[in-house]
Amino acid sequence: MPGSSRSTDTLLPDDGNGGYDVGRYAIGIAYAPATRVLTGTETITATATQALSSFSLDLHALTVTSVAIGGRPAKFSLAGDKLIITPARPIGLHTAFTSKITYGGVPRPYNGNAFGLQGFIAQPDGALVQGQPQVAATWFPVNDRLTDKASYDITITAPTGLAAVSNGVLASKRVSGPLTTWRWVEAAPMASYLAIVAIGKYRVSMTKHNGLPVVLAVADALPRTVDAELANTPTILDFLASQFGPYPFNSVGGLVYTQPDLDALENQTRPSYSSDDFDSPADANDVMAHELAHQWFGDNVTIADWSDIWLNEGFATYAEWLWSQHIGGRTPKQSFDGLYSSSDRFPVDPPAKPRLDSLFDDTVYTRGAATLEALRITVGDTTFWRIIRGWAQLHAGGDATTAEFIAYADQVSGRSLDAFLRSWLYTSGKPPYPQPLK
């Protein structure tokens, strides 16, 4: 049977495909800023989860010149944003296989939908891959579903004199006259929207913190004060590790770009920020605390469906509240009480029932964070932190749902918290003020 050309996501079912599970993407791209042309070669290692006569990948606005499965040429066609591949021989159930794809063109980001500009975005001196939830398919063929995490080996060839930054550890950098090739490896499972490419004039520093490689990159056009603020990354990371448990990856860092109309994003091991996020040291530290918290909640523990986005953004916003307390500002309880008592600031829409056009609305962030503080008030500090740290460990490297979080909170607390959590997560209006369990 053909693999499905749709996913099971409730909000974005047209993104993603079925019938196989990707283990590794090896992506090699060359990009010419002068012409904006990208050429790519990709090898996908996957395992069939059903017997496959054909299967599909997501690919937006690029062309494909050849496909081979296991070294044999395969038939292929493009229909909309789907690359449909028919191997010379059917692929058996549980069979591991490789797909080698050559492709290219002038990348075109998504724009004009509910999420604004996202994808492979041309810059005056290079390009930037940024955005969510639809981004990966603008620069490589991909199974763009949250539950199909994979390791990534990303090689970028660009004009010498430009930096080319991606996720993970820098495995090699080779200069060959007018071109330089950078190879980055992210061995931990990663959701496709978290893969970053930044090509351009950046000041790149590579240091270590407690043995962990730290890669920081700041656009040359920005003042040196941004470098100093971004250098707080290890300090903030250490604090978050004291709250959530050991940092889950083998490298860390950050990148600051110049395009002001893009939001910061939790790219795995390499969060990226707009220059606007660094208007002041306080703003910079808040946004870094948010995006670095996503390394635990969003990256290591990935949501299984876009409707569960509060599990990313609510947790990361709560990290901002924790950071505020750490530096002598408002405590999470004070942030919660200020939000709860405000008639115009408290979001009345439930965070676990977003529509596609409200996927990143304030309710997902602030009411999501308020749900966590309400849980803390209800179960007490000791049980709350057992839930939060245990959640990060239980689903490490995988994905999870809101229903699983509620069930886990029940299990750890030894009490039925379903009605309480559902009032905060699924019910419109303002829930009753939380009361400690007796």
Phi, psi and omega per residue, in radians:
M1 nan 2.613 3.012
P2 -1.163 2.511 2.995
G3 -1.200 2.610 -3.119
S4 -1.106 2.506 3.053
S5 -1.702 0.298 3.089
R6 -2.311 2.877 3.070
S7 -1.929 -3.108 3.107
T8 -1.678 0.124 -3.109
D9 -1.120 2.363 -3.065
T10 -1.298 -0.447 -3.097
L11 -1.799 -0.533 -3.110
L12 -2.270 1.091 -3.089
P13 -1.199 -0.345 3.130
D14 -1.374 -0.240 3.076
D15 -1.648 2.248 -3.115
G16 1.759 2.888 -3.027
N17 -2.544 2.994 -3.104
G18 -2.246 2.999 3.074
G19 1.742 -0.104 -3.119
Y20 -2.773 2.862 3.115
D21 -2.252 2.146 -3.130
V22 -1.435 2.319 3.052
G23 -1.728 -0.579 -3.052
R24 -2.719 2.396 2.957
Y25 -1.913 2.195 2.967
A26 -1.964 1.853 -2.999
I27 -1.986 2.232 3.036
G28 -2.142 2.047 3.119
I29 -2.149 2.599 2.960
A30 -2.135 2.356 -3.083
Y31 -2.277 2.299 3.117
A32 -1.915 1.803 -3.108
P33 -1.013 -0.559 -3.091
A34 -1.123 -0.644 -3.111
T35 -1.868 -0.208 -3.089
R36 1.127 0.399 -3.132
V37 -1.613 2.304 3.055
L38 -1.944 2.332 2.981
T39 -2.099 2.411 -3.037
G40 -2.436 2.598 2.968
T41 -2.285 2.276 -3.038
E42 -2.339 2.389 2.997
T43 -2.062 2.093 -3.138
I44 -1.850 2.193 3.042
T45 -1.796 2.155 -3.032
A46 -2.507 2.967 3.060
T47 -2.247 2.301 3.140
A48 -1.250 2.274 3.066
T49 -1.724 0.044 2.982
Q50 -2.691 2.900 3.000
A51 -1.200 2.251 -2.981
L52 -2.028 2.134 2.926
S53 -1.536 -0.473 3.058
S54 -2.808 2.901 3.085
F55 -2.671 2.976 -3.066
S56 -2.322 2.783 3.060
L57 -2.296 2.802 3.065
D58 -1.581 2.360 3.100
L59 -2.732 2.233 -3.030
H60 -2.025 2.073 2.933
A61 1.125 0.365 3.039
L62 -2.117 2.809 3.135
T63 -1.888 2.731 3.138
V64 -2.043 2.352 -3.119
T65 -1.835 -0.459 3.098
S66 -2.800 2.666 3.064
V67 -2.440 2.370 3.040
A68 -2.315 2.389 3.076
I69 -1.970 2.066 -3.119
G70 1.025 0.560 3.140
G71 1.500 -0.122 3.132
R72 -1.739 2.346 3.080
P73 -0.989 2.450 -3.139
A74 -2.160 2.625 3.057
K75 -1.329 2.608 3.127
F76 -2.652 2.760 3.059
S77 -2.635 2.751 3.095
L78 -1.990 2.251 3.102
A79 -2.373 1.872 -3.033
G80 1.095 -2.206 3.132
D81 -1.764 0.470 3.116
K82 -2.088 2.312 2.966
L83 -1.740 1.984 -3.086
I84 -1.784 2.161 -3.033
I85 -2.041 2.270 3.081
T86 -2.075 1.879 -3.113
P87 -1.211 2.792 3.138
A88 -1.078 -0.577 3.070
R89 -2.256 2.512 3.091
P90 -0.988 2.661 3.136
I91 -1.774 2.203 -3.066
G92 -1.328 2.752 3.078
L93 -0.973 2.352 3.118
H94 1.194 0.195 3.133
T95 -1.442 2.299 3.018
A96 -1.411 2.430 -3.130
F97 -2.591 2.776 3.090
T98 -2.073 2.482 3.069
S99 -2.106 2.140 3.076
K100 -1.892 2.170 -3.024
I101 -2.231 2.277 2.982
T102 -1.891 2.422 -2.997
Y103 -2.739 3.062 3.100
G104 2.961 -3.004 -3.124
G105 2.333 -2.906 3.067
V106 -1.724 1.903 -3.091
P107 -1.048 2.502 3.106
R108 -2.209 2.005 -3.135
P109 -1.198 2.781 2.955
Y110 -1.226 2.562 3.105
N111 -2.820 2.702 3.030
G112 1.517 -0.063 3.076
N113 -1.660 -2.844 -3.078
A114 -1.141 -0.268 -3.002
F115 -1.887 -0.011 3.123
G116 1.262 -2.724 -3.086
L117 -1.270 2.226 3.116
Q118 -2.785 2.537 3.134
G119 2.179 -2.651 3.130
F120 -1.480 1.868 -2.976
I121 -1.934 2.097 3.106
A122 -1.137 2.450 3.076
Q123 -2.111 2.801 -3.128
P124 -0.951 -0.576 -3.102
D125 -2.004 0.156 -3.099
G126 3.007 -2.186 -3.108
A127 -2.819 2.795 3.123
L128 -2.458 2.263 3.004
V129 -1.696 2.097 -3.038
Q130 -2.759 2.574 3.021
G131 2.187 2.942 3.043
Q132 -2.719 2.642 0.083
P133 -1.616 -0.193 -3.055
Q134 -1.881 1.834 -3.060
V135 -2.559 -0.798 -2.961
A136 -1.073 -0.693 -3.037
A137 -1.167 -0.168 3.110
T138 -1.410 -0.119 -3.125
W139 -2.417 -0.132 2.998
F140 -2.783 2.650 3.042
P141 -1.144 2.341 -2.926
V142 -2.685 2.601 2.894
N143 -1.535 1.631 -2.916
D144 -1.521 1.036 3.057
R145 -2.154 2.494 -3.023
L146 -1.023 -0.608 -3.017
T147 -1.433 -0.094 3.123
D148 -1.827 1.248 3.111
K149 -1.356 2.655 -3.092
A150 -2.650 2.896 2.979
S151 -1.461 2.760 -3.048
Y152 -2.300 2.377 3.015
D153 -2.178 1.851 -2.969
I154 -2.037 2.062 3.108
T155 -1.947 2.256 -3.079
I156 -2.190 2.162 3.050
T157 -1.908 2.212 -3.078
A158 -2.545 2.924 3.124
P159 -0.987 2.396 3.079
T160 -1.033 2.401 -3.066
G161 1.845 -0.304 3.049
L162 -1.792 2.594 3.003
A163 -1.499 2.701 3.060
A164 -2.407 1.787 -2.983
V165 -1.924 2.454 3.082
S166 -2.523 -2.823 -3.074
N167 -1.425 2.758 2.952
G168 1.409 -2.524 -3.046
V169 -1.793 2.424 3.050
L170 -1.294 1.923 -3.103
A171 -1.468 -0.569 3.125
S172 -2.861 2.776 3.047
K173 -2.536 2.059 -3.068
R174 -2.149 2.179 3.087
V175 -1.686 2.224 3.105
S176 -2.308 1.415 -3.141
G177 1.097 -2.087 -3.062
P178 -1.340 -0.103 -3.093
L179 -2.171 2.556 3.074
T180 -2.239 2.396 -3.116
T181 -1.987 2.169 3.117
W182 -1.931 2.327 3.109
R183 -2.096 2.143 -3.125
W184 -2.036 2.452 -3.116
V185 -2.228 2.141 3.001
E186 -2.001 1.788 -3.022
A187 -1.378 -0.453 -3.116
A188 -1.302 2.591 3.104
P189 -0.986 2.395 -3.064
M190 -2.444 2.377 3.018
A191 -1.237 2.555 -2.974
S192 -1.095 -0.566 -3.090
Y193 -1.241 -0.202 -3.111
L194 -1.570 -0.075 3.125
A195 -1.324 2.231 -3.088
I196 -2.036 2.544 2.909
V197 -2.333 2.248 3.053
A198 -2.297 1.984 3.137
I199 -2.012 2.230 3.123
G200 2.796 -2.894 3.137
K201 -1.540 1.735 3.136
Y202 -2.189 2.553 2.927
R203 -1.508 1.973 -3.053
V204 -1.918 2.207 3.043
S205 -2.066 2.459 3.118
M206 -2.251 1.946 -3.124
T207 -2.264 -2.989 3.055
K208 -2.319 2.594 3.079
H209 -2.332 1.987 -3.062
N210 0.898 0.692 3.121
G211 1.459 -0.086 -3.105
L212 -1.627 2.179 3.086
P213 -1.070 2.330 3.131
V214 -2.114 2.053 -3.131
V215 -1.997 2.030 3.140
L216 -2.091 2.354 -3.122
A217 -2.386 2.287 -3.141
V218 -2.262 2.308 3.128
A219 -0.995 2.376 -3.096
D220 -0.986 -0.510 -3.071
A221 -1.263 -0.212 -3.076
L222 -1.613 2.662 -3.120
P223 -1.191 2.766 -3.104
R224 -1.146 -0.309 3.091
T225 -1.076 -0.504 3.111
V226 -1.131 -0.694 3.105
D227 -1.024 -0.764 -3.112
A228 -1.127 -0.680 3.139
E229 -1.221 -0.740 3.133
L230 -1.131 -0.472 -3.141
A231 -1.171 -0.159 3.047
N232 -1.325 -0.062 -3.091
T233 -0.878 -0.904 -3.119
P234 -1.083 -0.619 3.135
T235 -1.116 -0.797 3.131
I236 -1.158 -0.695 3.129
L237 -1.059 -0.743 3.127
D238 -1.056 -0.735 3.123
F239 -1.104 -0.800 -3.126
L240 -1.098 -0.645 3.092
A241 -1.112 -0.585 3.106
S242 -1.187 -0.392 3.133
Q243 -1.620 -0.770 -2.945
F244 -1.831 -0.218 -3.071
G245 1.931 3.082 -3.052
P246 -0.955 2.494 3.081
Y247 -1.040 2.352 -2.933
P248 -1.526 -0.098 -3.033
F249 -2.117 3.032 -3.046
N250 -1.773 0.188 2.984
S251 -2.750 2.892 -3.128
V252 -2.632 2.986 3.103
G253 2.869 -2.657 -3.134
G254 -3.113 2.758 -3.127
L255 -2.460 2.345 3.114
V256 -2.057 2.127 -3.114
Y257 -1.910 3.050 -3.018
T258 -1.703 -0.297 -3.056
Q259 -1.242 2.024 -2.975
P260 -1.401 -0.273 -3.033
D261 -1.622 0.250 3.097
L262 -1.950 2.509 3.128
D263 -1.489 2.722 3.008
A264 -1.065 2.669 -3.116
L265 -2.508 2.584 -3.039
E266 -1.509 0.690 3.141
N267 -0.774 2.322 -2.994
Q268 -1.059 2.175 -3.094
T269 1.212 -0.213 -3.062
R270 -2.470 1.168 3.106
P271 -0.956 2.559 -3.120
S272 -2.131 2.553 -3.021
Y273 -2.367 2.610 3.001
S274 -1.425 2.723 3.071
S275 -1.024 -0.512 3.131
D276 -1.123 -0.445 3.137
D277 -1.220 -0.231 -3.070
F278 -1.980 0.576 3.102
D279 -1.135 -0.488 3.090
S280 -2.587 2.749 3.098
P281 -1.012 -0.656 -3.141
A282 -1.125 -0.785 3.105
D283 -1.065 -0.749 -3.113
A284 -1.085 -0.787 -3.121
N285 -1.140 -0.664 3.109
D286 -1.097 -0.842 -3.091
V287 -1.219 -0.574 3.083
M288 -1.193 -0.686 3.082
A289 -1.061 -0.691 3.141
H290 -1.130 -0.943 -3.058
E291 -1.235 -0.579 3.097
L292 -1.243 -0.570 3.064
A293 -1.100 -0.526 3.089
H294 -1.092 -0.364 3.125
Q295 -1.060 -0.560 3.030
W296 -1.466 -0.861 -2.976
F297 -1.977 1.653 -3.079
G298 2.333 -0.777 -3.126
D299 -1.690 -1.060 3.119
N300 -1.230 -0.881 2.981
V301 -1.757 1.834 -3.059
T302 -1.714 2.498 3.083
I303 -1.176 2.591 -3.126
A304 -1.557 -0.220 -3.103
D305 -2.663 2.487 -3.099
W306 -1.101 -0.352 3.087
S307 -1.213 -0.255 3.118
D308 -1.607 0.330 -2.997
I309 -1.016 -0.420 3.119
W310 -1.056 -0.495 3.102
L311 -1.109 -0.395 3.006
N312 -1.511 -1.055 -2.937
E313 -1.344 -0.594 3.084
G314 -1.134 -0.742 3.113
F315 -1.137 -0.732 -3.120
A316 -1.199 -0.631 3.072
T317 -1.184 -0.650 3.084
Y318 -1.104 -0.589 3.070
A319 -1.086 -0.619 3.055
E320 -1.087 -0.720 3.117
W321 -1.113 -0.685 3.096
L322 -1.149 -0.721 3.126
W323 -1.105 -0.705 3.108
S324 -1.003 -0.804 3.111
Q325 -1.105 -0.682 -3.095
H326 -1.078 -0.594 -3.103
I327 -1.708 0.232 3.054
G328 1.605 0.229 3.115
G329 -1.652 -2.656 -3.114
R330 -1.124 2.465 3.060
T331 -1.382 2.847 3.041
P332 -0.979 -0.656 3.110
K333 -1.115 -0.724 3.112
Q334 -1.167 -0.690 3.083
S335 -1.111 -0.721 3.114
F336 -1.099 -0.860 -3.100
D337 -1.107 -0.669 3.102
G338 -1.105 -0.702 3.119
L339 -1.224 -0.784 -3.054
Y340 -1.134 -0.639 -3.075
S341 -1.401 -0.158 -3.088
S342 -1.551 2.166 -3.129
S343 -1.297 -0.404 -3.095
D344 -1.869 -0.208 -3.109
R345 -1.761 -0.411 -3.093
F346 -1.283 2.126 -3.120
P347 -1.281 2.222 -3.104
V348 -1.569 -0.264 3.108
D349 -1.396 2.461 -3.113
P350 -1.288 2.366 -3.047
P351 -1.238 -0.408 -3.092
A352 -1.630 0.196 3.094
K353 -2.275 0.895 -3.109
P354 -1.288 2.611 2.925
R355 -1.532 2.931 -3.140
L356 -1.049 -0.658 -3.111
D357 -1.461 -0.001 3.088
S358 -2.168 0.399 -3.025
L359 -1.062 -0.542 -3.108
F360 -2.105 0.545 3.088
D361 -1.283 2.932 -3.050
D362 -1.058 -0.550 -3.103
T363 -1.049 -0.627 3.132
V364 -1.112 -0.639 -3.087
Y365 -1.450 -1.113 -2.968
T366 -1.386 -0.716 3.077
R367 -1.268 -0.491 3.011
G368 -1.068 -0.805 3.101
A369 -1.144 -0.698 3.133
A370 -1.101 -0.587 3.083
T371 -1.047 -0.721 3.139
L372 -1.172 -0.732 3.112
E373 -1.190 -0.625 3.061
A374 -1.084 -0.663 3.076
L375 -1.130 -0.712 -3.140
R376 -1.110 -0.761 3.113
I377 -1.074 -0.690 -3.049
T378 -1.244 -0.826 -3.017
V379 -1.720 -0.221 -3.115
G380 1.577 2.806 -3.033
D381 -1.030 -0.838 -3.029
T382 -1.066 -0.861 -3.127
T383 -1.194 -0.670 3.136
F384 -1.014 -0.841 -3.091
W385 -1.270 -0.460 2.995
R386 -1.130 -0.676 3.107
I387 -1.154 -0.873 -3.039
I388 -1.150 -0.853 -3.120
R389 -1.226 -0.649 3.100
G390 -1.157 -0.653 3.090
W391 -1.061 -0.776 -3.138
A392 -1.099 -0.599 -3.141
Q393 -1.400 -0.704 -3.043
L394 -1.062 -0.705 -3.054
H395 -1.910 0.333 -3.120
A396 -0.984 2.260 3.123
G397 1.399 -0.033 -3.085
G398 -2.162 -2.606 -3.123
D399 -2.373 2.899 -3.052
A400 -2.749 2.882 -3.106
T401 -2.136 2.928 3.073
T402 -1.097 -0.719 3.116
A403 -1.023 -0.683 3.110
E404 -1.182 -0.616 3.108
F405 -1.140 -0.770 3.128
I406 -1.077 -0.785 3.132
A407 -1.090 -0.663 -3.133
Y408 -1.221 -0.693 3.085
A409 -1.073 -0.688 3.058
D410 -1.050 -0.818 -3.065
Q411 -1.091 -0.841 -3.063
V412 -1.227 -0.698 -3.100
S413 -1.351 -0.384 -3.064
G414 1.260 0.267 3.138
R415 -2.280 2.758 3.054
S416 -1.467 1.916 3.137
L417 -1.813 0.158 -3.024
D418 -1.011 -0.907 -3.075
A419 -1.094 -0.747 3.132
F420 -1.087 -0.897 -3.095
L421 -1.182 -0.624 3.130
R422 -1.174 -0.537 3.088
S423 -1.162 -0.553 3.129
W424 -1.483 -0.559 -2.996
L425 -1.729 -0.507 -2.987
Y426 -2.131 -0.140 -3.028
T427 -1.892 2.308 3.097
S428 -1.236 2.744 -3.121
G429 1.608 -3.056 -3.124
K430 -1.675 2.103 3.117
P431 -1.186 2.813 3.040
P432 -1.029 2.606 3.096
Y433 -1.070 2.338 -3.068
P434 -1.137 2.541 3.113
Q435 -2.154 2.434 3.122
P436 -1.051 2.452 3.059
L437 -1.192 2.507 3.116
K438 -1.793 nan nan
